[in-house]
């Protein structure tokens, strides 16, 4: 599995997804950035600064959502842009691939020619670790509720209905439980596919949802974080932020 579940729909989607990928790696990203070069100004589709490596590195990325393979002339021109910019690495990302002469043009340089799938494969290991670590605060906020060692204790007044509601919450928000310390370091202990319950406002089960990919897993985390926290706080009779 890769960071994205589908291919880009057009050139702007390709550019945006490439920018999103590098942003999720922890890079500082600028899309459609105009830079000054030796021969004048040039717009770079995606320019990323990677502070996660030492020394910090700059990546320049050209996105080609063409229906034909990228020719040698484009690769040669971009190689010059990368050199003038002083970027540590350059990538041309092409929908249809590259002509053989394009590979000759970047041989023994710091420019790589990749499809969008190949770009994802190149960075998938780092992406898995980076995005898991990025979402850990959401899991940390819920940890005290579903694990007794986290410090929360169910009220003594709880009866079978509250205990059953607790079990339903744990099942509905199991991705947060899966997002543990091991996952934040490696990204590989993700138990997919996973099917979770969908709860209504009364915490009754009204359906199920199957999470089958990395992207679906982290989209679920982002989408449900605040709802999950609100429901746990309400069950534990805790004051909600902003309440009187």
Secondary structure, DSSP 4 states (H G I P E B T S, - for coil): --S-SS--SSHHHHHHHHHHHHHHTT-EEEEEEEEEETTEEEEEEEEEEETTSSS-EEEEEEEE--SSPBPHHHHHHHHHHHHHHT-SEEEEEESS-B-HHHHHHTTTSSEEEE-HHHHHHHHHHHHHHHHHHHHHHHHHHHHHHH-GGGS----TT--HHHHHHHHHHHHHTHHHHHS-HHHHHHS-----SEEEEEE-TTS-EEEEEEE-SHHHHHHHHHHHHHHHHHHHHHHTTPPPTT--
